[in-house]
Amino acid sequence: MLDILQIDLDTLRTIRQASELVPMILGLAISYLAYTAYQQNQSRPMLYIAVGFMLVLFVQAPLALVLIYLLELPTPVLNTIIQIPEFIGLCLILYGLWMPRRD
């Protein structure tokens, strides 16, 4: 019974780790589209939005992997460090959406 439970937990762990790739790929795609819009229109708000999405959706997962495997930090410290790019990214997205356009 324990062997079956161990296999199931290993399978779930693998699925969970693989599912981290989906938001990373979406984050790269959204950031690329926003950066392309910035280049085409020279719209500074789009630059903030592009960088914000990159921080929110792309930086978080690799940072978590690096911190988990290289540093053995307590979970609250790890969670705090991982949330920093997310917080900064959300602030940049909000600023980009709120920023007045200059024509």
Secondary structure, DSSP 8 states (H G I E B T S, - for coil): -HHHHHHHHHHHHHHHHHHTHHHHHHHHHHHHHHHHHHHHHT-HHHHHHHHHHIIIIIIHHHHHHHHHHH----HHHHHHHHHHHHHHHHHHHHHHHHS----
